């Protein structure tokens, strides 16, 4: 496991644990949050790990144990009896370091008290073509603080105060070098390992159910066509309104792809049309769970056109070493 030597910084990466752009791309990401003077009932420190959008690990200052957040992660501990204990011990050190860093930042910003947060986020991505990517960043009180520019092995400071940490980090180039190596190599290796353990969940496909509806506006001379796709997995989906076969993206308002309680996703697209023009519009949806794209139009006063799943229309770190999982 890779180590990061601490440089005694005001903010120092501590003991590490190891969106998709396309349907066959995957990511491993970790989020840490330390809180100063939290509200009653909130833990002072939380860590959550994700593969793609699925939580895989959880730790907080209340339980002080690293635990699986997905049933299939139990297999990791079965194959490696010390996996959870090692992770727990590393997170004890991480918790202490980030809480110390948070107190230091409060001094940097001349703040006397109150609720403050320090966030540490990093992760790696493996694209369908085999290319790799990664990022590491820190945030303070909900805003950017430092970002790693791993291509140039530099740190980007968000403000004048963050320059203090930037200077100290860049005084030890090995920190950025080892961060880059972890993000592009070891992190990806762990991502591939987790994908193998959780393949029945993470590599599954569930095709979208798509529905088109038409709503009249208050002015009566404009209607809103709504295309809703729901129940799909993975998250990546291509959905667009077309007019006479041409994309009309600039006329479309779309919601973000959002999760359902069952782990699938949904999205909605809206476009305003004149009633006599509505027949020129189609909603086109492509997804890994479909053998071919769905192309749907609104079809009359029944209020909707709906295709079920699978149907389609063919339209042509030395005081604190950084040890990654």
N, C-alpha and C positions, 0 to 999 in steps of 0.2 A: 504494500500500500504506500502511496506517495506521501511525503511529509512536506509541510511548509514551515520554514523557520520563522518564528516570531521576530519582529524587529522592534518590539517594545513600543508600538505605535499607539496613538490615541485611539485608533480603530484598527484592529488587526484581525485578519481572518483567523478563525480558530478551528477547532477540531471538526472536520467536515464529514459528512456522509455523502457518498455519492448520492407550438401548435402546429401540431402537424401542419405541414404545408400541402401535403397531398395524402391521398387515402392510404398509401403504403409507407408514409413517413411517420416516425415516432420520436418521442421526446422523454427524457428523464429530468425532472426538475425538483428542487428542494427549496422550501420557504421557511425562514426562521424569523420569529418576532420576539423581541424583548420589550417589556413594558415597565416603565418607571411610574410608581404610584398608580397601579391599575384600579379600576372600579371593583367594588366588592364582588367576589365570585369569579373574577377573571384571573387566569394564571399569569405569572410574570414572564413566562417563557413558553413558546410553542414552536414545534417543528413539525412540518408535514411534507412527505415526499409523494410525488406523482409520477406515474408512467402515463403519458398522454394526459387525459383528463381524469384518470382513475387514481384516487388516493391509495398509496401502498404502505406507508409507515406513518406513525404518529407518536409524538413525545410531548409532554408538557411538564411544567414545574410542580404540578399537583401530584401526579403519579410517579414522576421521575423514572419512568421506564419507557424504552423504545418498544412499541408494539405494532403488530401487523394491522393494517387498515383495510386489507382485502383478504378474503378467505384463502386464496391461492398462495398468499405470502407465507402461510404456515409451512408450506413445503420447503421454503428456504431454511427455516430453523430445523426441520427434520433432516435435511442433508448436511447442515453445518450447525452442530449443537451449540456453538459459542456465538453464532451470528447475532442474536438479540442482546446477549450480555455485552459483547464488544461494542455494539452500537450504543447501548445504554451508557457505558463508561465514557465513550467519546462525547456523548451529548451532555453528560455532567460537566465536562470541561468546557464544551462550547457554551453551555448556559452561563457558566461563571464568567467566561471571557466576554460574551456579548453584553452581559449586565454591567461589567466594568467599563466596557466601551461606551455604553449608553450613558453612564454617569459622567464619563469624560466629555462626551459631546454636549451634555447639559452645561458643563463648565465652559466649553468652547463658545457656546452661544449665550453665555452669561445669563442662564436661566436659573431661578432660585428654587423652583418646585413645579408641581403640577404633573399632568399626565403627558408622558413623552414615550415615543416608540422608536426602536431601531430595527430595521428589517434587513435581512441578508437573503439574497435570492441568487441561485445559479442553476445551470442545467446544460444539457447537451441534446443535440438532435441528430438523427440519422435519416437521411433522405432516401427516397426510393432508388436513386441512381448511385447510392453508396457514399455520397458526399456527407461530411460531418460539419456540425456547427456547435457553438456554445456561447454562453454569456455568464457574467458574474457582476452583481451590482449590490450596492448598499443604499438604503433609504432611511431618512430621518424625519420623523413626524409626518409621514405620508408623502414626502417629496424626495426627489433624487438627491443623493449625497455623493457617491462615487460609483463609477462604472469602469470595468476593465476593458481596455482596448487590446484584445489579445493578439491582434495581428501586428501591432506595433509595440506590444509589451509595455504599455503605458496605462496610467490611470487618469480618468477624466473627472475633474472636480466640478460639482454643480454650482458652487458659490465660493466666496473668498474664504470662508471658514473651512470648507472641505479641502482647500489647498494645503492646509496644515497636514492632513492625513495623506494627501497625494505626495507631498515632498518626502514624508517619512517612508511611505511604501516604495517609492521609486529609488530611495537610497539603498534598497535591497532588491536588485533586479530578479533574484532567484524566486521571489514570491510570484511575480507575474509569469515567469517561465514555467514554474511548476503548476500554476493555475491553468495555463494554456495546455500543458501536457495532460493534466487530468481531464479537462473538459473535452479534449479531442481524442483521447485514447481510453483511459480507464473508465471514465463515465460511460462511454459508448459500449465498452465491454459489459458493464453492469446493466445497461439498458437492454442489450441483447439477451443477457441471462434472465432478466425479469420477463422479457417478452416470451421466452421459452417456458418459464414457470406459469405465466398467466395467459398462455396462448388461447385457451378456450374462451376467455373473456376479452382479452385485448385484441385478438386477431379475428374476432367474429365479425360478421356483417349482418345487419338488419336493414332491409330496404324500406324506403319511406312510403307512407301513405300520403297522397297529395289530393288536395281539395281546392277547387276554384269557386269563389262566390262573388256576387255583384251587389254592392250597396249604393243606393241613391244618396246623393248629397242634399243638403238643405236648399241648394239653388235650383235643383231639378234639371239643370242643363248639363251637369257633369255627374258621372258615376265613378265609383271606385271599385276596380277589380282587385280582388284579394286572392293570392295563391298561398296556401299553407301546406308545408311538408312537415310531417311529424313521425316519430317512432323510428328514426333511422340511427344507425351506428355503422362505421365510425362517424365522427363529427363532421368531417369534410364533405361538402356537398356543393354542387354547382346548380344554382337556381336563378332564373332570369325571366323577365317579361320580354317578349319580342313583338314587333309590329310588322306584318308582312314578311316574317322571317328574319328581320333585322333586329339586333339588340336595341332596346330603348332604355339602357341603364340610367341615363341622365334624367329620365322621367319616372324612375322607380325609387320608392322608399322601401328599405328593407330593415327588418329587425336583425339583431345579432343572433347567431346560432346559440341556442340556450338549452340547458339540460332538462330532461324530464326526471321525475322521481325514480323511474325504473332504469336510469342510466342511458337511455336513448336521448335523442335531440330533436328540436323543432326549429323552424324558421318561417317567417311570414314576409311576403312581398306585396306592395301596394302600388297601384298606378291609377291615375285619374284619366278618364276617357270621356269623350262625347258619346251619347247613347248610340248614335248611328255608326260610330266607328268601332264599337266593341268587338265586332266579328273579326277585325283584323289582328286581334291580340291573342297570343298564346303564352302559356307559362311552360317553360322548358326546365326539366329537372334531371340532372345526371348524378349518379351516386354509385359507389362501389358495389352496393347490394342489388343494382339493377343490371340486367343483361343489355339493356338499351335505354336511352333516355325516355322519360315520359314527356309528352307534349300535350297540353290540355287547354281547352277553351271553355269559357262559360257558355252553357247551352240552354238558355231560355229561362222562363219564369219559375221553373222549379227551384231556382236559386243556387244551384251548384252543379259542378261536374266533378266527379270523384273517381279515382282509380285506386284500387287496393294494392297492397304490397305485391311486388313482382310483376304487375301488369305494365304494359308499355304501348306506345304508339310509335311506329317506325316512320320518322319524318326524313328519311333520306340519310503562525504556526510556530524558536526552539522552546521557549517557555510554554508554548502551546503549539504542538505540531498538528499540521493539517493532515489527518488520516482519512482518506476517502473509503467508502464501502467497497 
